[in-house]
Amino acid sequence: MSLLNIYVLALPTLKIGFETAKEPSQVSTLLQILILLTVLSVAPALLLMLTSFTRLVVVFSILRHALGTQQTPPNQVLISLALFLTFFIMAPTFQEVYENAFVPYIKKEIGEKELWERSIQPFKKFMFKNTREKDLALFLKIRNEPRPYSPEDISIFTLIPAFMISELKTAFQIGFLLYIPFLIIDIVISSVLISMGVLMLPPMMISLPIKLLLFVLVDGWNLLIMSLVKSFY
């Protein structure tokens, strides 16, 4: 017997195909798997739409531009920081969804429809708290929906875009306030260099270390994170 025959491995065969469902339960299981895969594929978008992630990552990006540090901190660091802060801020909401929706569903006390209704209510409560009435009225007008008498009357598909543009506006307002002190430093440094006749030296080379030193001395990350977290409560 040759060495080639000794080391030949038997590979398993893989068969993929479609068969007719013989019982209704098989169709239900396939639909549940399809829904699960769909939810997993849109999970990043849901994280952006329903949580505090949008405000956090926009503010961090504006801060980096205000400091003038180009790609420092890198995008991966800023996104990771925004992601973990999102989990920190949304922890009470996630806990409520877990206790009121996921656990009863696992115990088979509720069905899929009630699971959805119980899961979305905590997120709607969070979004209502951080959505401006003007933005909400805009999308109600676009969809020609009647004036709601309670938060429960507003569709989640109307609330989500209103919440997102409210988050963007709030993030830009915070970013503007962050820009002011660093802009003043840039103006002062530029004026000093011009008055000294130093025209060939870029002002950024002088202002950047001063802005970094100021940000560190005032414990900027601590103040910024504290202000951002408190803005959601």
ZIRA-V316235 format. One line per field, one symbol per residue. ss: DSSP state (H for helix, E for strand, - for the rest). psi: psi as a letter, one per 30 degrees, with the letter a starting at -180 (. if undefined). burial: + if it has 9 or more other C-alpha atoms within 8 Angstrom, else -. A space follows every 50 residues. Layout:
ss=???
psi=???
burial=???
//
This chain:
ss=--HHHH-----------------HHHHHHHHHHHHHHHHHH-HHHHHHHH --HHHHHHHHHHHHHHH-------HHHHHHHHHHHHHHH-HHHHHHHHHH HHHHHH-----HHHHHHHHHHHHHHHHHH---HHHHHHHHHH-------- HHH--HHHHHHHHHHHHHHHHHHHHHHHHHHHHHHHHHHHHHHHH----- --HHHHHHHHHHHHHHH--HHHHHHHHHHH---
psi=klfefegkkjklkkkklklkkflfeeeeeeeeeeeeeeeefgeeeeeeef ageeeeeeeeeeeeeefggcgklleeeeeeeeeeeeeeegeeeeeeeeef eeeeeeghflaeeeeeeeefeeeeeeeefgkkeeeeeefeeeghklkkfl fffkkffeeeeeeefeeeeeeeeeeeeeeeeeeeeeeeeeeeeeffgjff kkfefeeeeeeeeeeeegheeeeeeeeeefff.
burial=-------------------------++------------------+++++ +++++++++++++++++-+--------++--++-++--++--+--+++++ +++++----+---+++-+++-+++-+++-+++--++-+++---------- ---+---+++++++++++-+++-++--++--++-++--++--++------ --+--+++--++--+----+-------++----
//
